[in-house]
Amino acid sequence: MRLTHPSGTTSHLSYCTNVHPAEDLEGIIGQFDTYAVPVRDRLGASVLGLGLWLAAPVAAELAADPALRGRLRDELSVRGLEVVTLNGFPYRSFHDPVVKHAVYHPDWTTRERLSYTLDLARILADLLPGDAARGSVSTLPLAWRDPWNAAMAGQAARRLDELAAGLAAVEAETGRTVRVGFEPEPGCVVETTAQAITHLAGADTDRLGLCLDLAHLACAWEDPAGALKALRAAGLPIVKVQLSAALETGEPEALRDYVEPRFLHQTRTAAGHRADDLDEALERGLPAPWRVHYHVPLHAAPAPPLTTTIPVLREALKELAGGPEPLCDHYDVETYTWGVLPPALRPRTTEQLAAGIADELDFARTELRDLGVTA
């Protein structure tokens, strides 16, 4: 969906399709009819934005074949769908029974990660609407923190230089600008905005910047105003914002129903205690309160004593979109955990999932409208 900031800047609001498991072109196109078109209809939107997730094999096929890219663009257009952002964090197999640490591989020390990301940039340059100012691709924050050493840091720095050069080549060839945003996440080499400033120092900030996931920001117990002020001072652009909410509670035992085997749910306490997964945090009995990297639906508060980090999301949006000029123009709702919620909270049908996604987007649209960002 397109909204307009009081400055006149267009803001793009989408939902991320990494919530769906398809990893081939036919399956991806099938998602459009099963989910995206019903979501668009529920919202009464003439055009719905998608933050596409393309697994590495299908991305390689699309990047190599202009005719396939043309087909994908046409399949989107005929359904009233558009794409200005891609999620390039999961490489493939994001809906395997167990994902956990595998989502961080290949990392930014490898040529595989570079090639995948440049494939996405080439695809996005062709998918972008003609009047879109730019495209964005989100990616992992270099690597999981262990192992990490000076040699790996040097390899990653070289890959980022190659990435910036590759993005410049895509722009020279297509006339379209695509930027890549590194997404701080608990447990990674870049976990906080301060670490992003350190590790991306010297990067080409015309093409590289930050993907700010608001659940991750909350789990790091960062102050949104302070974090954004520091990013502006460092000249590090916010390429993309992922609208997401984490779990929060002062009574951790209430979280036991959220333990599940597929994804990592890094847990952080207000006092700075850390666990890499929710079951570990419960076993160790970390002191409350906790925030847990578990993306939960934006619009639906869990049963007490659980709550979510929606207040952090609101504080961040006020800084991002509430000023005279927006700090970002790409907003992607990224709740990929619908299928691993406690059984009583999971959608049972495709219609229920489409309705939940639509409700999240309506929630996000309302939050932005309250800041003066209107249709």
N, C-alpha and C positions, 0 to 999 in steps of 0.2 A: 504494500500500500504506500501511496505517496502522501506525505504531509508537508505543510509549508511552515517554516520557522518565521517568526515576525520579521526577521531580516530579509525575507524573500528567498532564502535558501531552501531547496527541496531536501526533505528528510525521507529516507527509504526505510520502511518497516516490513520485516519478513519473518518467516519461521524457518528454522533449520530442519532440513529433511534427514539429518542423521538419526532421527527418531524412527525412520523406516529402514528395513533391512536390505532392500534390493541393491545388488552390486553389478548389474548389467543394464544395458541401455533399454531393453524391452521392459524390464522390471521397474526402472526409473520412470519411464513414460507411463506405465501402469499406475504408479503412485499418484500421478497428476489427477487421474479420473477417480481413484479411490478416496483420496484425501484432499488434495489441493483445491479442486473445483468445488466440492462440498463446503470446504472452509471459506472459500471466496464467496459462495452464495450465502452462507450464514451471516457473513459480515456485511453483505450488501455492497461489496467493493467491485468496482468495474475492473480493476487490475489487482491481483494479489502478488506480493513479492515472495519469492522462495530463496532461502539460503541453501543452495544445493550442496549436498555431499556426494562426491563422485569418488568411488574407490579407485585405487591406483590402476588396475587393469583397464577399466572402462575409460578412465582419464587418458591413458596412453592411446587407446583406440581413437578417441575423439580428437586428441591433439594431432594425430597423424592423418586425419581424414576430414578435409573441409566439407565434404558432402554430408558426413555424419553430423558435424556441427550445425550445418544448415538444417538438417532434419530436426535436431533437438530444438533449435531456435524456433522453427515453425510449429513444432508440437506445443511449445510453451505459448506462443503467440495466439494460436487458434483457441486456446482455453482461457485467455485473459490472465496469463501468468507472465512474470518477468523476473529476471535475475540480475542483481548488481553485486552479489557477494557469494563466495563459495567457502565452505568449511573444509580446509585442508589439513586438519589436525589428525583424525584417524586415517591411516594409510589404506587399510582394508580390514575385512573381517570384524567390523565393529559390533556385530550382533552374534558373535560366537558365544557358546554357553559360558566361557570364561574369557574375559578380555584383560582385566587388571593391568599389569605393567606392559603388556604387549602393545597398548595404544601409543606408547612412547617410542616405538621402533618402526622403521628406521629413524634415527635422530639426525640432527643437523651437522653431525660429523661425516655423514655419508652422502655419496653422490645420488643414491636412490631418493633421498628426501628432496634434494635440489631438483632432480629431474621431474619428480611428481609435482612439485610446486610450480615449476615453469610450464608443465603441461596444463595445469589448472589456469594459469595466467593466459595462455594462448586460447584456451576454450572460452574463458570469460570475456576476452576481448571481442569475440564473435557473438557472444550472447547478450552483451550489454545493449540496452535500449539506445537508440540514436541520440537521445537528449540527456542521457545520464552523464554526469560530470566525470565519473571515474568508477572503477571496480575495486573490490577488496577481496583478499584471500586471507583467512586466518590459519595459523599454524602453531605447532607446539613450541614451548619456550626453551628451545635448544635441545634439551634432553632431560631425562630423569637424573636426579642429583648424584646417583652412585651407579657406576663409577664416573668420575669427572676429574680431569687433571689438566695441567697446562698444555700438554700436547693436544688433547681433545679440544680445548678452548681455541687453540690455534687453527685446528682443522675447521671448526665451526666458523671462525672469523673469515677464513678463505671462502667457505661455501656462501656466506652472506655477501661477500664481495661479488662472487659469481652470480648470485641471485639478483643483485641490483643491476649488474650488467645485462643479465638476461631479460629483466623487466624493461630496461631501456631499449633493448632490441625489439621486444614485442611492441612497444609504443612506436618505435621508428617504422616498423612494418605495417602496423594496423591503424595508427593514429589514435589509439585508445590507451588511457592510463590505467594501469592496474597496480595497486599497492598491496604489500603483504604485512599483516599484523601478527606479531608474536604474542602469544596468550599466556601471561603468568598463571601458574597453577600450583597449588600446594604440593610440595615434594619434589618439584623440578629445579633445575639449575636456576631458572628465573621464576621465583615464587611471588615476589612482591614488585610493586612499581619501582621501589628504590633499586632492586636488583636489575630490573629492566633498564633503568637509566645507566647503571654501571656496565652491563654486558652489551648494550647496544651503542655505547659511546663510540663515536667515529663512524657509525653506519650512515648510509645514504638516506637521509630522512625525507627526501623527496619521494622515495619509493618504499622505504621500510619504516615501520612504526609499531604501534601496540594494538592488539585486540584486547579490549578491556572486558573481561567476563565479570559481571557484578556479583555472582555467587562466590567466585574465587577471591575477589576483593574483600568480601565480607569475611570469608574463612581465614584470611590473613589478618583479620581485625584491623584493617586499615581505615583511616578516616578519609572519606571520599574527597572532601574539600582539600585537605592537605596533600593527598596523593595527586590530584589533578593539578594543583598549583605547582608541585615539584616537576611534573611532566612538562607543563608549559615552560617553566624556567629552563628545563634541559633541552627544549626544542624538539621533544620526541612526540610526534603526532599520534593521535588516537585514530587509527585507520578504521576501526569497527568496534561496536559495543555489542556484547552478548547480554541480552536481558534474561537474567536467571536469578533464582533465589535458592539459598541453601537452608538446611534445617538448623534450628537453634533451640536449645533447651537448658534449663537449670536442673532437670531431673533426667539424667542420662539413661536410666533403666527403661524409660518410655520409648527408647530408640530400638529396642531389640527386634521389633517386627521389621525394621528397615535393613537388617543384615541380609545380604544376598551375594551370590557368587560371581556375578558378571563383572561389575565395575568396582574400581577402587573408590572408597569413600573416606578420603583423608579427613582427619578430625583435629581441630585446633581449639585450645581453651583460651579464655581471656588472659590467663596468667602466662601463656606461652608454651604450655605443654603440647606435645605433638604425637600423633599416631598416624600410620600410613593407611589404616583401614578401620572401619567402625568396629568390627569384632575385636581387633587388637585394643582399641580404646576402651571397650567395655571390660575386657579381660584385665587390663591394667588399672582400671578404676580411676581414670584421670579426674582431677577436680573440676567441678562445674563452675561457670557455664561453658557449654560446648557449642561450636559451630561445625557442621559436617558438610563436606563436599558431596551433597546429594541434591541434584537439581530437582526441585519439586514444582508442581504447577503454580504459576504466578497468582492465579485468581482464587485458589482454594486453600484456605488455611487448614493445617492439620489439627487434629483434636488435641486440646490441652492435655498435659503440660508442654506439648510441642508447639513451636511457632516457627516462623521463617524470617529470613533477613530482608524482607520487603522494605523495612525502614531504611536500610542501607541503599537499596535500589532507588528509593525515592530521593534520598540525599544526593546520590550520584547523578541522577537525571536532572535534578535542579541545577547542578554545576555544569552538566553537559549541554543542556538544552534551554535552561532558564535565563541565560544571559543575553546581551544584545547580539552576540554572534554565537552560533553553535560550535561546540568543540568537536563534533562528529556528525556525519550525516547518514551513517549506515547502522541500523538497529536490528538485530536478529534475535528472536526469541529462541532459546536453545534449551528446551526441556527434552532430553533424550531418554529419560528414565521412566516413561510411562509404563513400560512393560515389566519393570522390576519393582514397582511400588508394592507395598503390602497387598496381598490378594484382594482384600475388600475395597481397595482404592483404585485398582487397575481397570481400565476400559475393557469390556468384554467383547465388544464388536468394533468393526472399523468405523461404524457410524458414531459410536461413543468417543472414539479417539479423535475423529474429525471435529466433533462438538467441543471436546476439551481444548484442542489446538485453537479453534475459533474463539473460545472464551478467553484463552491466554492473550491472543492478539487483540481482542477487544479491551482487555485490561490494560495492555501496554499502550494502545491507542488513546485510551482515556487518560492515562497518566501523562502522556505527551500533550494532549489537548489541554490539560489543566495548567500546563506550562506555556500555553499560547501557541503550541505547534499544532496547527489545524489542517483539516482536509481542504 
